[in-house]
């Protein structure tokens, strides 16, 4: 397990941390948030965003205000430098992936190409 303390390779904003914590409480989940990248989606790659009970031995482990985030090594190649935020507007609310590795993304923001 790789723990990143100094300058994290990914960032989760305080607003996103709060929403993740709320979701954990609402679902009765213990563990952490697994972020990853899967093949597929309208732009070639899609973000994986799910609750998991424990990290894998090869995961990069990040902690943001008590919320654990786990990223597998292969996904880290695509997520390095990413910011996970939570946006709220009159029309929609949800998590936003701000990924400097994404050369193109789809309109819904859950798929990208690198």
C-alpha positions, 0 to 999 in steps of 0.5 A: 500500500502506498500512502501519499502524505505530502503533495497528494497526486489527487485532491478531493475538495472539502465540499466533495469530502462532505458529500462522500461522508454524507453518502457513507452515513446514508448508506451505512458504509464503512471503508473508503471510496475507490476511484478508478478508470475503466475502459468504456464510455462514450470517450473511451475511458470512464471513471469508477466511483464506488464504496469499498470495504478496504484497500488492496495492497497495491493501492495508493491511499489518500486521506482527506479530512478522515475520508479514505480514497483508494486508487489502483496503480493502473488508474493512477496513471490516468488520475494523477493530478486530478481534483474531485469536486462537488458542484451544485447548480440550479440545473444539476448537482454532482461530482466533477472530475477535473482531470489534467490527463483528459484530452477530451471528455463527454458532455456528462463528464463521466467519460474521457480519453487520455 
